[in-house]
């Protein structure tokens, strides 16, 4: 499946919404919300999210990245994934 | 201090005496019994509720039935917090919600977390039967404070009971056993009283509001929680009542987002769940209730039965407590000894609970959850017994 730069955030968002039962009208669920502080992801949810990223984008992250502040928000995770995809395919442009 | 269970006789004995009466009455009358005692839903849960339980069981996720964190599954806590935020207009976070196996566990967790042997807790009576039992079991001193004649909060009595040792106050709202819903003015007046007392006595007073019947307000009445008025409030809740799945034991204790010690309170509550060893709810029920947070029970039949019983009992001479909520009708006993009157009714095949179990003398409680069709016969017995008593007393 081709992945465009702009489709990453919606894919992560949709995954979390479905797996973690986030209602459509939840005002706290934004792409800059801290997923852990607000309870959208916990340790079990994190395992699910990593498995989703691995199977969808075919990539893993080292421990430093997993504990970085970027890995707490949808936008941050998207940025990390985009960065890895760019390394893999230099012609791939982030939006 | 902690006592052997055998030394809790004062608060264990009356219910055991009543349960013995119940067992004997069931044996004597069998299916003809009219069971107005405990709030067991004889008509069972609605199909929607059963369906949600099925869906939770069919969840094939590998981790769906595994351990959940102390405090409960994050998703469940978040959804409950979101629901409460919308209802109360307060910014609940998931950590404000501590999931427990029902309200009984929530009460124990709250009591054990907040109070100690040097504190005193005010228990508003009549009250749900086991608040004093739990407090005594945990070695926490307490003091009963009666409500007014119409079963509303008695502010002067509460004020008189407050001392430098007062650390908490507990009541159910809507009230079990009376069905009374405290008004906004009452709650605000209590809040003002407690805030003044905190300042005057240089203490911290926690208000525990047991709101397990919140969804069972069957006649128009505004529900206003102490959490909306008093910062040091905690809400205890059980999903069992409104969903008619009392035996499935799922509930929570919620910390007011306004509480000054919010962060430490929710942390200590989580730790208490661990320390007790038995206050963590099942994963299955935590999953199931996520699908039922917006479920509203049908109250039309309850309202109809409530009004019918109240009207009939009042017409034949009973004094009935005016109230708009819960399954219960609270009635003045024609005999001063409510237990004796309960035994008299039981001898005719009707079970009600004597108010002694609710730490007040002279009343009895009817639960309008009996089998459909048994209400008229129950009312007939109540009427006949009152007439017989009247004739006997005149003679």
Contacts between the chains, C-beta under 8 A, distances in Angstrom:
chain1	res1	chain2	res2	distance
A	20	B	75	5.4
A	21	B	75	5.3
A	21	B	79	6.4
A	21	B	290	5.9
A	23	B	79	7.7
A	23	B	82	7.1
A	26	B	82	6.3
A	28	B	82	7.8
A	38	B	78	7.2
A	38	B	93	7.1
A	38	B	94	7.2
A	39	B	74	4.7
A	39	B	75	7.3
A	39	B	77	6.2
A	39	B	78	3.8
A	39	B	81	7.4
A	39	B	93	7.2
A	39	B	94	3.4
A	39	B	95	7.5
A	40	B	78	7.0
A	41	B	74	7.8
A	42	B	69	6.8
A	42	B	74	3.8
A	42	B	75	7.9
A	43	B	69	7.7
A	44	B	63	5.4
A	44	B	74	7.9
A	45	B	74	6.9
A	45	B	75	7.6
A	47	B	63	8.0
